[in-house]
Amino acid sequence: MPSSSGPLYLGLDLSTQQLKISIADDNEELVLEHAVHFDRDLPKYGTKNGAIRGSEPGEMLCPVAVWIEAVDVLMEGLKKEDVDLHRIAGVSGAAQQHGSVYWSRAAERLLQTLDAGKSLTEQLGDALALPDAPTWQDSSTTRECRELEEYVGGAQNLADITGSRAYERFTASQIAKIARKKPQVYENTAYISLVSSFLSSLFLCSIAPIEVSDASGMNLMDLETCTWDERLLEASGGKELRAKLKSEPVLGGTILGKVGKWWVDRYGLNPECIVAPFTGDNPSSIVSLSSPGDAILSLGTSTTFLVSVPPSGTLPARTTTSHLLAHPTAPGGSIIMLCYKNGALTREQVRDRHANKSWDTFNEQVLRTPPGNNGYSGFYFPLPEIIPDGVEGEFFYKDGKPTDSIPETAHSRAVLESQLLSIHARLHDIMPKGAAPLSRLVVTGGSSGNPVIQQICADILDLPAYIAKTSASATVGGGLLAKFALWKQTHGGTFENMRLQDVHDQFTKAADPNPKAVKEYAEILPTYRTCEAQVVRTCAAKRT
C-alpha cells in the first residue's frame, strides 16, 4: 500500500496522443494516475491521433497550446484529489522525442512573472514564436537531412558523431527547415526546447536545458562528449543556434532548480520541490523497466525496440539503420534503439479493415493461421517509414513473390509478422560484439496486454515475454528520475543502487517462446529479407 506520509514524486509523460500524470511515494508505489487524451478531451484543437497535418506533404504538427492546456487540466484535477501536493519533493517526466518548441523573446519574462490567479493557457500564448510544434511523425525535411549528411561527409559519419544518421523527424533537420522557410520565425525565436525540456521549463518557470538522452535524438550532440557539435549547430541553424539552445545538455537525475513560485501559490507545491530534467519517453521506459539482459519492446503509436548498454569505456558501433542514445542516468552508458513510425495505429487500421474492428476477431484470425502465415506476407506503411527508410504503401507477397492481395483472414498475422521480423532481422547487427545474449523481452505499450501478440513477440524474437504490472512506465520513470536527483545529494552509487525493489518483481511472465515456431521463423527470415528488399526497390523507383 502507498505510504501515508513521507515524500511523493510527480511524474509526467507527454506522449503523442495524451498527457499522463502520476504520483508515486518513496516506496515507488503508485498513488494515483490521470490522463488527458488530446483528441477526446481537448477537441477544439482539431488533433487526430494527437497531431494535425501541415500545409506541406509530410508535415505533422501539434499545437503547443494542446500540451499547455493539458497540464492545466491535469493539475486542476489533482487539486480535487485527496493527496497533499505539498508532499511532492520532486518533479520530472518524459515526452515524445524529437519534437521542438520555439519560444519567443517574451517567453522568459512571461514564465517568470506568471500570475497564480490565471492558468498557463491564459498567460503563455505570447511565449511562442511558432504556435505549432513539429513532431516525431513529420517527414517533410528530406532535403535538410541530405544536406546535413553531406556537410559531415555522409550518413555514416553523422551516425558516428551523433548516434544516428539524419532522419526527417530529428530536430536538427526541423530547425534547418524553419530557418530556411520561415526566417522571421527563426529570428524571433529566443530559445528552442525539445518537448521534454518544454515541460521542464513550465515547472521551473524558466527555460530549461535539454537532457543528454533526449538530446541524442536531435543530430546535434556529439555522443562521445555529450556536448553540442559546433559543425552541426552551424549547419542546422547558423552561429546563433547555440544561444537558442541556452546551454549544453545536462545529465538526467540532476537538479535543475526548484519549482517556480506560480506552482507554489496556485497548487500548494512545496517551495523546496525540485525539478529534475525531463527526458524522452523511450529513455524513461529504460529507466523504469529494464535491467541487464533485458530488451524492451514498446508497442505504442510507434513500435520501439530498446536495449540498455552499461558503461564499458567505449560506445557500441553506430549504424545507419539504428539509433544509439546516451543513457539518462549512467554516464558513459548508452541505449540501442530501433524505431518504427507505423506501429499501433497501423495495427488498428488492419484490425478495422480486415477484422471487423474487433480485437477478438483479430486474435482469432492470428490463431487460425500458423507461423509463416501459409506463405502470405504483408507490409503496411500508411506513413513514410523510418525502417526501411521512406517506404510507403501496402505490399503483399506469396512465398516471396509479389501478389495483388492476400486472403482477408491473413492480414492480422501478416501485420504482426512483418513488424516483428523487421526487428529480428536487425537484432544481430545492432548488438555490441561480445555482449551477453539477451535473456528477457519486456513488452509495454497499448498492445502489450494482448496475449496473442505477447506470444508472437516471444516466438519471433525468441525471448520469454514479460509484461509490467503497471502500465505507467514513462510516468513512473519520470518520478524515479526526480527521486534519483534527490537521492544523489546524500548517497553515492548508481540509479540501480537506489531502487528499493528488484526490477524483476515488477513483471509477470506472459509467454515463453514456442520452439517449433522459433524454428519456423528462423527458416522464413531469408524470405522476409527478400520481400523487404523488393519493397525498398519499388518505393525507390516510385520516387525517381
C-alpha positions as CSV (number, residue, x, y, z in Angstrom):
1,M,0.0,0.0,0.0
2,P,1.2,3.6,-0.7
3,S,2.6,5.2,2.4
4,S,0.5,7.9,4.1
5,S,3.5,10.1,4.9
6,G,6.9,10.9,3.5
7,P,7.8,12.4,0.2
8,L,5.9,12.0,-3.1
9,Y,7.3,12.2,-6.6
10,L,5.4,13.7,-9.6
11,G,6.0,12.2,-13.0
12,L,4.5,13.3,-16.3
13,D,4.5,11.6,-19.8
14,L,3.6,13.7,-22.8
15,S,3.1,11.1,-25.5
16,T,1.7,11.5,-29.0
17,Q,-1.9,11.2,-28.0
18,Q,-2.1,12.1,-24.4
19,L,-0.6,13.7,-21.3
20,K,-0.4,11.3,-18.4
21,I,0.5,12.3,-14.8
22,S,1.3,10.1,-11.9
23,I,2.3,10.4,-8.3
24,A,4.4,7.8,-6.6
25,D,5.6,7.5,-3.0
26,D,9.0,6.9,-1.6
27,N,8.4,3.1,-1.8
28,E,7.8,3.5,-5.6
29,E,4.1,2.6,-5.1
30,L,1.7,4.4,-7.5
31,V,-0.6,6.7,-5.5
32,L,-2.6,8.0,-8.5
33,E,-2.6,8.4,-12.2
34,H,-4.7,10.5,-14.5
35,A,-4.5,11.3,-18.2
36,V,-5.8,13.9,-20.7
37,H,-6.5,12.5,-24.2
38,F,-5.9,15.3,-26.7
39,D,-8.5,14.3,-29.4
40,R,-11.2,13.3,-26.9
41,D,-10.7,15.8,-24.0
42,L,-9.4,18.8,-26.0
43,P,-11.3,18.6,-29.3
44,K,-11.3,22.3,-30.0
45,Y,-7.7,22.0,-31.3
46,G,-8.6,19.6,-34.1
47,T,-6.0,17.0,-33.5
48,K,-6.3,13.5,-34.9
49,N,-4.3,10.8,-33.1
50,G,-2.6,13.7,-31.3
51,A,-1.4,15.6,-34.3
52,I,-2.5,17.8,-37.2
53,R,-1.3,17.7,-40.8
54,G,0.6,20.8,-42.0
55,S,0.3,22.5,-45.4
56,E,3.2,20.7,-46.9
57,P,3.4,17.0,-47.7
58,G,4.7,15.0,-44.7
59,E,4.2,17.8,-42.2
60,M,2.9,16.5,-38.9
61,L,2.4,19.1,-36.1
62,C,0.8,19.6,-32.8
63,P,-0.4,23.0,-31.4
64,V,1.7,23.7,-28.4
65,A,-1.4,25.1,-26.7
66,V,-2.8,21.5,-26.5
67,W,0.1,20.5,-24.3
68,I,-0.1,23.6,-22.1
69,E,-3.9,23.2,-21.6
70,A,-3.4,19.5,-20.8
71,V,-1.1,20.5,-18.0
72,D,-3.7,22.9,-16.7
73,V,-6.5,20.3,-16.8
74,L,-4.5,17.6,-15.0
75,M,-3.2,19.9,-12.3
76,E,-6.7,21.3,-11.7
77,G,-7.8,17.7,-11.3
78,L,-5.1,16.9,-8.8
79,K,-6.4,19.8,-6.6
80,K,-9.6,17.7,-6.2
81,E,-7.8,14.5,-5.1
82,D,-7.2,13.5,-1.6
83,V,-3.4,14.0,-1.9
84,D,-1.3,16.5,-0.2
85,L,0.6,18.2,-3.1
86,H,2.8,19.9,-0.5
87,R,4.5,16.5,0.0
88,I,5.7,16.4,-3.6
89,A,9.5,16.5,-3.2
90,G,10.5,16.3,-6.9
91,V,9.1,16.6,-10.4
92,S,10.4,15.1,-13.6
93,G,9.0,13.2,-16.6
94,A,9.2,12.2,-20.2
95,A,7.9,13.3,-23.6
96,Q,7.6,12.2,-27.2
97,Q,11.1,12.5,-28.7
98,H,12.4,14.8,-31.4
99,G,9.5,17.4,-31.4
100,S,10.6,21.0,-30.9
101,V,9.0,24.1,-29.3
102,Y,10.1,27.6,-30.4
103,W,9.9,30.2,-27.6
104,S,9.5,33.9,-28.3
105,R,11.7,36.7,-26.9
106,A,8.9,37.3,-24.4
107,A,8.9,33.7,-23.1
108,E,11.4,34.0,-20.2
109,R,9.7,37.1,-18.8
110,L,6.2,35.5,-19.1
111,L,7.4,32.3,-17.4
112,Q,9.0,34.2,-14.6
113,T,6.0,36.5,-13.9
114,L,3.1,34.1,-14.1
115,D,0.0,35.2,-12.2
116,A,-1.2,32.4,-9.8
117,G,-4.8,33.6,-10.4
118,K,-4.6,32.6,-14.0
119,S,-3.9,29.3,-15.9
120,L,-0.9,28.6,-18.0
121,T,-3.1,28.6,-21.1
122,E,-4.3,32.2,-20.3
123,Q,-0.8,33.5,-20.0
124,L,1.6,31.8,-22.4
125,G,0.1,32.5,-25.8
126,D,2.7,35.2,-26.5
127,A,5.5,32.9,-25.2
128,L,5.6,31.1,-28.5
129,A,7.3,32.2,-31.7
130,L,5.7,29.3,-33.5
131,P,2.3,28.1,-32.4
132,D,2.6,24.5,-33.9
133,A,5.4,22.2,-32.9
134,P,6.9,19.8,-35.5
135,T,6.5,16.2,-34.0
136,W,8.3,12.9,-34.5
137,Q,5.8,11.8,-37.2
138,D,7.0,14.6,-39.5
139,S,8.6,13.5,-42.7
140,S,8.9,16.8,-44.6
141,T,12.6,17.5,-44.2
142,T,14.3,15.1,-46.6
143,R,16.2,18.0,-48.2
144,E,17.6,19.1,-44.9
145,C,18.6,15.6,-44.0
146,R,20.6,15.1,-47.1
147,E,22.3,18.5,-46.7
148,L,23.3,17.7,-43.1
149,E,24.8,14.3,-44.0
150,E,26.7,15.9,-46.9
151,Y,28.0,18.6,-44.6
152,V,29.8,16.0,-42.5
153,G,30.8,13.6,-45.2
154,G,27.9,11.1,-45.3
155,A,25.3,9.3,-43.3
156,Q,27.7,7.0,-41.5
157,N,29.9,9.9,-40.4
158,L,26.8,11.7,-39.0
159,A,25.9,8.4,-37.2
160,D,29.4,8.1,-35.8
161,I,29.1,11.6,-34.3
162,T,25.6,11.7,-33.1
163,G,24.4,8.1,-32.9
164,S,22.1,8.3,-35.9
165,R,22.1,9.2,-39.5
166,A,19.9,12.1,-40.5
167,Y,16.2,11.5,-40.0
168,E,13.3,13.7,-41.1
169,R,11.9,13.7,-37.6
170,F,15.1,14.6,-35.9
171,T,15.3,18.2,-34.5
172,A,18.3,19.4,-36.5
173,S,16.6,19.0,-39.8
174,Q,13.4,20.6,-38.4
175,I,15.3,23.6,-37.2
176,A,17.1,23.9,-40.5
177,K,13.8,23.8,-42.4
178,I,12.3,26.5,-40.2
179,A,15.4,28.7,-40.5
180,R,15.2,28.3,-44.3
181,K,11.5,28.6,-44.9
182,K,10.4,30.8,-42.0
183,P,13.4,33.1,-41.4
184,Q,11.3,35.7,-39.5
185,V,10.0,33.0,-37.1
186,Y,13.6,31.7,-36.6
187,E,14.9,35.2,-36.0
188,N,12.1,35.8,-33.4
189,T,12.9,32.6,-31.6
190,A,14.8,33.2,-28.4
191,Y,15.1,29.6,-27.3
192,I,14.3,26.1,-28.8
193,S,13.2,23.3,-26.5
194,L,12.5,19.7,-27.0
195,V,9.1,18.6,-25.8
196,S,10.7,17.2,-22.7
197,S,12.6,20.4,-21.8
198,F,9.5,22.4,-22.7
199,L,7.8,20.6,-19.8
200,S,10.8,21.2,-17.5
201,S,10.6,24.9,-18.4
202,L,6.9,25.1,-17.3
203,F,7.7,23.7,-13.9
204,L,10.9,25.8,-13.4
205,C,9.1,28.9,-14.7
206,S,12.3,29.5,-16.7
207,I,13.7,28.0,-19.9
208,A,15.3,24.6,-19.0
209,P,18.3,22.9,-20.6
210,I,17.9,19.8,-22.7
211,E,18.7,16.4,-21.2
212,V,21.5,14.3,-22.7
213,S,19.5,11.2,-23.7
214,D,16.8,13.2,-25.4
215,A,19.4,15.4,-27.0
216,S,20.7,12.3,-28.7
217,G,17.7,12.4,-30.9
218,M,18.5,15.7,-32.4
219,N,21.5,15.1,-34.7
220,L,23.2,17.9,-32.9
221,M,25.1,16.3,-30.0
222,D,28.5,14.6,-30.0
223,L,27.6,11.3,-28.4
224,E,31.2,10.8,-27.1
225,T,31.3,14.1,-25.2
226,C,27.6,14.7,-24.7
227,T,28.1,18.3,-25.9
228,W,26.8,20.2,-28.9
229,D,28.9,19.7,-32.0
230,E,29.8,23.1,-33.5
231,R,29.7,22.0,-37.1
232,L,26.2,20.5,-36.8
233,L,25.0,23.6,-35.0
234,E,26.2,25.9,-37.7
235,A,24.9,23.6,-40.5
236,S,21.4,23.4,-38.9
237,G,20.7,26.8,-37.6
238,G,23.8,29.1,-38.0
239,K,26.0,30.6,-35.4
240,E,23.0,31.7,-33.4
241,L,21.7,28.2,-32.7
242,R,24.0,27.6,-29.8
243,A,22.4,30.5,-27.9
244,K,18.9,29.3,-28.8
245,L,19.7,26.0,-27.1
246,K,20.6,28.0,-24.0
247,S,23.2,25.6,-22.6
248,E,25.0,22.3,-23.0
249,P,22.9,19.2,-22.5
250,V,22.5,18.0,-18.8
251,L,22.5,14.6,-17.3
252,G,19.3,13.1,-16.1
253,G,18.8,12.8,-12.4
254,T,20.4,16.2,-11.7
255,I,18.6,19.1,-10.0
256,L,17.8,22.0,-12.4
257,G,16.3,24.1,-9.6
258,K,13.1,24.5,-7.5
259,V,9.6,24.7,-8.9
260,G,8.5,28.2,-9.8
261,K,6.6,30.4,-7.4
262,W,3.4,30.0,-9.6
263,W,3.2,26.3,-8.7
264,V,3.6,27.0,-5.0
265,D,1.0,29.8,-5.0
266,R,-1.6,28.1,-7.3
267,Y,-1.3,24.4,-6.3
268,G,0.4,24.4,-3.0
269,L,3.5,22.7,-4.1
270,N,6.4,22.8,-1.6
271,P,8.8,25.7,-2.4
272,E,11.6,23.2,-1.9
273,C,10.3,20.8,-4.5
274,I,13.0,20.2,-7.1
275,V,12.7,19.9,-10.9
276,A,14.9,17.2,-12.5
277,P,15.5,17.1,-16.3
278,F,12.6,15.6,-18.2
279,T,13.8,13.0,-20.8
280,G,12.4,11.2,-23.8
281,D,9.7,8.6,-23.4
282,N,11.9,5.8,-24.6
283,P,14.8,6.6,-22.2
284,S,12.3,7.0,-19.4
285,S,11.0,3.5,-20.2
286,I,14.5,2.1,-19.9
287,V,14.9,3.8,-16.5
288,S,11.7,2.3,-15.1
289,L,11.7,-1.1,-16.7
290,S,15.0,-2.6,-17.7
291,S,17.8,-4.4,-16.0
292,P,20.9,-6.1,-17.6
293,G,19.9,-8.7,-20.2
294,D,16.6,-7.1,-21.0
295,A,15.2,-5.8,-24.2
296,I,12.1,-3.5,-24.2
297,L,9.5,-3.7,-26.9
298,S,7.2,-0.7,-26.8
299,L,4.0,-1.3,-28.8
300,G,2.7,2.3,-28.7
301,T,1.9,4.7,-31.5
302,S,5.4,3.9,-32.7
303,T,6.9,0.5,-32.3
304,T,10.2,0.8,-30.5
305,F,12.8,-1.8,-29.5
306,L,15.3,-0.8,-26.8
307,V,18.4,-2.3,-25.2
308,S,20.4,-0.7,-22.4
309,V,24.2,-1.0,-22.7
310,P,26.2,-0.3,-19.5
311,P,29.3,1.9,-19.5
312,S,32.3,0.0,-20.8
313,G,34.8,2.6,-21.8
314,T,33.8,2.5,-25.5
315,L,30.4,3.1,-27.1
316,P,28.8,0.4,-29.3
317,A,29.3,0.7,-33.0
318,R,26.9,3.1,-34.8
319,T,24.8,2.0,-37.8
320,T,22.6,3.9,-40.3
321,T,19.6,1.8,-39.5
322,S,19.5,2.0,-35.7
323,H,19.9,4.7,-33.1
324,L,22.4,5.0,-30.3
325,L,21.4,7.3,-27.4
326,A,23.2,8.5,-24.3
327,H,21.9,6.8,-21.2
328,P,19.8,9.2,-19.0
329,T,21.3,8.1,-15.6
330,A,24.5,6.2,-16.3
331,P,27.3,8.5,-17.7
332,G,29.1,6.6,-20.5
333,G,26.2,4.2,-20.9
334,S,24.0,4.0,-23.9
335,I,20.7,2.8,-25.3
336,I,20.4,1.0,-28.6
337,M,17.1,1.7,-30.3
338,L,15.1,0.7,-33.4
339,C,12.1,2.9,-34.1
340,Y,9.2,2.4,-36.5
341,K,6.7,5.0,-37.3
342,N,3.9,2.7,-38.3
343,G,3.0,1.0,-35.0
344,A,-0.2,0.8,-33.1
345,L,-2.2,2.9,-35.5
346,T,-1.2,0.6,-38.3
347,R,-2.2,-2.5,-36.4
348,E,-5.6,-0.8,-35.6
349,Q,-6.1,0.0,-39.2
350,V,-5.6,-3.6,-40.2
351,R,-8.0,-4.7,-37.4
352,D,-10.7,-2.2,-38.6
353,R,-10.4,-3.1,-42.3
354,H,-10.0,-6.9,-42.0
355,A,-11.2,-8.0,-38.6
356,N,-14.5,-6.2,-38.1
357,K,-12.9,-3.6,-35.9
358,S,-12.6,-6.3,-33.2
359,W,-9.5,-7.4,-31.4
360,D,-11.3,-10.7,-30.6
361,T,-11.7,-11.3,-34.4
362,F,-8.1,-10.1,-35.0
363,N,-6.8,-12.6,-32.4
364,E,-9.0,-15.4,-33.8
365,Q,-7.5,-14.8,-37.3
366,V,-4.0,-15.0,-36.0
367,L,-4.6,-18.2,-34.0
368,R,-6.2,-19.9,-37.1
369,T,-3.1,-19.3,-39.1
370,P,0.3,-21.0,-38.5
371,P,3.7,-19.2,-38.1
372,G,4.7,-18.1,-41.5
373,N,1.0,-17.3,-42.4
374,N,0.8,-20.1,-45.1
375,G,3.4,-18.2,-47.1
376,Y,1.5,-14.9,-47.2
377,S,3.3,-11.7,-46.3
378,G,2.1,-8.1,-45.9
379,F,3.9,-4.9,-45.4
380,Y,1.8,-1.9,-44.2
381,F,3.2,1.6,-44.3
382,P,0.4,4.2,-44.2
383,L,3.0,6.8,-43.2
384,P,6.5,7.1,-44.7
385,E,8.5,4.6,-42.6
386,I,11.7,5.1,-40.7
387,I,13.0,1.5,-41.1
388,P,13.3,0.8,-44.0
389,D,13.7,4.5,-44.8
390,G,10.9,6.2,-46.7
391,V,8.9,3.2,-47.8
392,E,5.1,4.0,-48.0
393,G,2.1,2.0,-49.1
394,E,1.0,-1.6,-48.8
395,F,2.8,-4.6,-50.4
396,F,1.8,-8.3,-50.5
397,Y,3.7,-11.5,-51.2
398,K,3.0,-15.2,-51.6
399,D,6.1,-17.4,-51.0
400,G,8.3,-14.4,-51.6
401,K,6.7,-13.3,-54.9
402,P,4.6,-10.2,-55.3
403,T,0.8,-10.6,-55.4
404,D,-2.0,-8.1,-55.6
405,S,-3.7,-9.3,-52.5
406,I,-3.8,-11.9,-49.7
407,P,-6.8,-13.6,-48.1
408,E,-8.9,-11.4,-45.9
409,T,-8.1,-13.5,-42.8
410,A,-4.3,-13.4,-43.4
411,H,-3.8,-9.7,-42.7
412,S,-3.9,-9.9,-38.9
413,R,-1.0,-12.2,-38.7
414,A,0.8,-10.6,-41.6
415,V,1.0,-7.1,-40.0
416,L,2.4,-8.6,-36.7
417,E,4.9,-10.8,-38.5
418,S,6.2,-8.1,-40.8
419,Q,6.7,-5.6,-37.9
420,L,8.4,-8.1,-35.6
421,L,10.5,-9.8,-38.3
422,S,11.9,-6.4,-39.2
423,I,13.3,-6.2,-35.6
424,H,14.5,-9.8,-35.7
425,A,16.3,-9.2,-39.0
426,R,18.3,-6.4,-37.5
427,L,18.9,-7.7,-33.9
428,H,22.3,-9.3,-34.6
429,D,23.7,-6.3,-36.3
430,I,22.8,-3.8,-33.6
431,M,24.1,-5.7,-30.5
432,P,27.6,-4.9,-29.3
433,K,30.2,-7.6,-30.1
434,G,30.9,-9.8,-27.2
435,A,27.7,-8.7,-25.3
436,A,25.9,-11.3,-23.3
437,P,22.8,-12.6,-25.1
438,L,19.5,-11.1,-24.2
439,S,17.5,-13.1,-21.7
440,R,14.1,-11.4,-21.5
441,L,11.7,-9.3,-23.5
442,V,9.7,-6.7,-21.6
443,V,6.6,-5.8,-23.7
444,T,4.9,-2.4,-23.0
445,G,2.5,0.0,-24.6
446,G,-1.1,-0.3,-25.8
447,S,-0.9,-3.7,-27.3
448,S,1.2,-5.4,-24.6
449,G,-1.9,-6.8,-22.8
450,N,-3.0,-8.8,-25.8
451,P,-2.0,-12.5,-25.1
452,V,-1.9,-13.4,-28.8
453,I,0.5,-10.5,-29.5
454,Q,2.6,-11.4,-26.4
455,Q,3.1,-15.0,-27.8
456,I,4.0,-13.9,-31.3
457,C,6.5,-11.5,-29.9
458,A,8.1,-14.3,-27.9
459,D,8.2,-16.6,-30.9
460,I,9.7,-14.3,-33.4
461,L,12.3,-12.7,-31.1
462,D,13.0,-16.0,-29.3
463,L,12.8,-14.5,-25.9
464,P,10.4,-15.0,-23.0
465,A,7.9,-12.1,-22.9
466,Y,7.1,-10.3,-19.7
467,I,4.6,-7.5,-19.1
468,A,4.9,-4.8,-16.4
469,K,2.5,-4.9,-13.5
470,T,1.8,-1.2,-14.1
471,S,1.3,0.4,-17.5
472,A,2.8,3.8,-16.4
473,S,6.4,3.1,-17.5
474,A,7.3,6.5,-18.7
475,T,5.4,8.5,-16.0
476,V,6.8,6.3,-13.2
477,G,10.3,6.6,-14.8
478,G,9.9,10.4,-14.6
479,G,9.1,10.2,-10.9
480,L,12.1,8.0,-10.4
481,L,14.4,10.5,-12.1
482,A,13.2,13.1,-9.6
483,K,13.8,10.7,-6.7
484,F,17.2,9.9,-8.1
485,A,18.2,13.6,-8.3
486,L,17.4,14.0,-4.6
487,W,18.9,10.6,-3.6
488,K,22.2,11.5,-5.2
489,Q,22.6,14.5,-2.8
490,T,23.1,12.2,0.1
491,H,24.2,8.9,-1.4
492,G,26.9,7.6,-3.7
493,G,26.1,4.9,-6.3
494,T,24.0,4.3,-9.3
495,F,20.4,4.6,-10.2
496,E,20.1,0.8,-9.7
497,N,21.6,1.1,-6.2
498,M,18.7,3.5,-5.4
499,R,15.9,1.2,-6.4
500,L,14.1,-0.3,-3.5
501,Q,12.5,-3.1,-5.5
502,D,14.3,-5.7,-7.6
503,V,13.2,-4.7,-11.1
504,H,12.3,-8.3,-11.8
505,D,9.5,-8.0,-9.2
506,Q,7.7,-5.5,-11.4
507,F,6.9,-8.1,-14.2
508,T,4.7,-11.1,-14.9
509,K,5.8,-13.7,-17.4
510,A,3.3,-13.6,-20.3
511,A,4.7,-16.1,-22.8
512,D,7.6,-18.5,-23.4
513,P,8.8,-18.9,-27.0
514,N,7.4,-21.9,-28.7
515,P,10.4,-23.9,-30.0
516,K,8.6,-25.1,-33.2
517,A,7.5,-21.5,-34.0
518,V,11.0,-20.2,-33.3
519,K,12.5,-22.7,-35.8
520,E,9.9,-21.8,-38.5
521,Y,10.5,-18.0,-38.1
522,A,14.3,-18.6,-38.4
523,E,13.6,-20.5,-41.6
524,I,11.4,-17.9,-43.2
525,L,13.7,-14.9,-42.3
526,P,15.6,-15.0,-45.6
527,T,12.3,-14.8,-47.4
528,Y,11.3,-11.9,-45.3
529,R,14.5,-10.1,-46.1
530,T,13.9,-10.7,-49.9
531,C,10.4,-9.3,-49.7
532,E,11.5,-6.2,-47.7
533,A,14.3,-5.5,-50.2
534,Q,11.7,-5.7,-53.0
535,V,9.5,-3.1,-51.1
536,V,12.5,-0.8,-50.8
537,R,13.3,-1.1,-54.5
538,T,9.7,-0.5,-55.5
539,C,9.4,2.6,-53.4
540,A,12.7,4.0,-54.6
541,A,11.6,3.5,-58.2
542,K,8.4,5.4,-57.5
543,R,10.3,8.4,-56.0
544,T,12.5,8.6,-59.1
